[in-house]
Amino acid sequence: MNYRANVGQALSRTKVIDLHTHLYPPTFGSPLTGDQNGLMLYGIDELLNFHYIAAEYFRVSDVTPADHFKLSPWMQAERIWRALFVERSPNSAACRPTPSNR
């Protein structure tokens, strides 16, 4: 076998789990369905409150992280939405549309 065939064969047998993007399977449970220890989060509020997007919000906002995190997740998402998508164009790749979601 050549190198390409070996790599292709190894990849086809390898289970891939992407932990960094927080895209967990439903078997991990979710606080949104009553499992308070669950890891799977979903919905627009969770997407807007993702730490990369929240970090961009802190760059353009006078709100301190301490004050921000005292708010409900809904209010955090609302403020992030307004600051990054209504009042200005987002700067980071985390906030830009990709070809698949335009």
C-alpha positions, 0 to 999 in steps of 0.5 A, a space after each residue: 500500500 502507498 502512503 495515501 492508501 494507508 492514511 485513507 484507511 486509517 481515517 476511515 476507521 477512526 472515530 472523530 469527536 470535536 470537543 473544542 466546538 462544543 458540538 456534543 451528542 445528545 447522549 451527553 445530556 443537556 441542561 435545556 432538557 433537565 439534565 443539570 450536569 449535561 454538556 450539550 447546549 443549543 439554541 441562539 442564546 447559547 450560540 451568542 454566548 459562546 466564549 469567542 463571541 462574548 470576548 469580541 463583545 467585551 472589546 466593544 462594550 463598556 460592560 465588565 465581564 463580572 457585570 455581564 455574567 450577573 445577567 441571565 443567559 437571555 439578557 447576555 445574548 440580547 446584549 451581544 446580539 445588539 452590540 455585534 450584529 445590530 450596532 456594528 458589523 462583527 470583526 471576528 471569524 466567529 461572528 462572520 457567516 460561512 458559505 454554508 450558512 449564508 
